[in-house]
Amino acid sequence: MTPAVAVHLAVAADASDIAAMSRELIEHGLPWTWRPQRVARAIAAVDTNVVVVREEGVLSAFGIMEYLDDDAYLVLFAVRRSRQRLGIGSAVLRWLEAAAVAAGACRIRVDARRDNVAARSFYNEHGYHEVRITARRYSGQVDQIRLEKWLRARPR
């Protein structure tokens, strides 16, 4: 049984911790683009949800979701390595998916590094399907996998 996970909207004070976790877990080996200032802009944006899970004051997980017309785009998502496979990521993803449904999104798109098998498996386990590979998308070095999940029936 998974313990209850408290998912909260991020505040400006969370920006530095989110940026550091992005650098460590998402952008490793690539130029650091999600610095604290950029995260703070996302937190303040009206078309974006930034959520966090903190345990004993330490950031355990976060997600950044943008809303674009009928689609939602999961921009960044990470769970601290020591807290993975405990249901925390699933709780954050469920929160973001529910918000996307409430916002009227038809689908959620997310990108992952091709070499990040754990992330790709996580999304697959939650109903996301791999739809495209873009070679050397990240800084001309790392391949990107686009995944998507339809929240409502696909238009025909």
N, C-alpha and C positions, 0 to 999 in steps of 0.2 A: 504494500500500500504506500502510495506517495504522500508525504506530508503536505499540508497546505503551504502554498507558496504565495507570498504577498508581492504582487506586481503593482508598481506605482508609476505614475507619470514622473519623468525626470524633471529636475529643477536645474537652474543655471550652475549651482554648486556641483552637480554631477558631471559636468562637461569634461573636466580634467581626467577623472577616473575612466570615463567612457573612452576618451581619446587614447589613453594609455593602454587600455585593454584592446582597443582596435589595433594599435601599433603592434602589440605582442601577439595577438591571436589571428588577426585578419590580414594585416598589411606587412607581416614579417617578410623580409627580403625584397620589399618594394619601397618606393618613396612613400613617406608618411603624408597622407593627404587629409586624414580626419583628425586634425589637430584640435585642441580645445576650443578655439574660436569658431571653427566650422561646426563642431558639435553644439556649441551654444546657440548658433544661428538655427540649427535644426530644432533644438528645444523650443525656441521662440517662434518658429514658423507655424502659421495657422493651418497649413495643409500637411502637417507632419505630426506623428505621435512618436515620442521617445519615451520608452519605459525602462525601468530598472528593477532589479531584485537586489536588495542589500540584506546581508546576514551579519548580525553583530557589527554593523557599520561598514562592512567591507562589500564592495561591489562584486556580486556573484554572476550577474547576467545583465544584458541589455539588448534592446532591439530598437531600430529606427525604421519607421514605416511612413512612406510618402503616399499621398493620394493624388492620382493623375486621371482625371475624367472618370471613366468606368473601371479603371484598374488601380490596384494598390501595388506599390513596389517596396519590398523589404530591402532597404538600402544596406543596413548593417545588422548583424545579429551575432552575439557571442556569449558563451558561457565559460567561466573560468575553468581551466582543465580539471582542477581538483573537485569541481562541483558538477562535472558532466555525468550523465547516465543516472541522475537522481530525480528526474522529473522537472527540474527547474526550467530547462529550455522548452520543454513541452508546455509548461504553464505560461511562459512568456509568449510563445507562438500562438497558443489558444487565445490569449488576451488580444493580441494583434489581429488575429483572424476575426474575432468577434467585432472588433472596432471597424475592420474593413467591411464586414457585412452591414453594420450599422451605417457606415458612410455610403453604402450603395454600390460598393465595388463588385464587379462581376468575377474578377480573378485577382490572384496575387502572383506577382513575378518576383523571383529572387535569383541572384547570380552567385555562383560558388567557383572557387578555384578548382580546376580539373583534378589537381593532386590532393584535394581535401576530401578524401573518401568518407571520413566520419561525417562531415557536414552533408554531403550528398546522400548518404544513407539515412541520416536524421530526417531530411526533407522527404525522401522517398517514403519513409515510415509514416509520415504525416500526410500522405496523399499528394505530394508534389511529383510532377513528372518532368524528366529531362527532355527538353525540346530542341536545344541547339548548342553547338560547340563553336566558340569563336577562338581561333588560334591566336596565341600571344596577345591577348586582349589587355592584360595587365602589364603595363610598362614594356610592352614588346617582349615579355619574358614568359608569362604564365597564361595557359589556356583558361578560358572561362566556359562554364556550363550554365546555361539559362534553364531554370526550372519554373514551372507554373502550376498553380492549383486553381481550378474553376470553383467558384463559390455558388454559382447559379448555372443553369444549363447553358451550354455554349450556343451562341446565335447560329442559326443555319443559313 
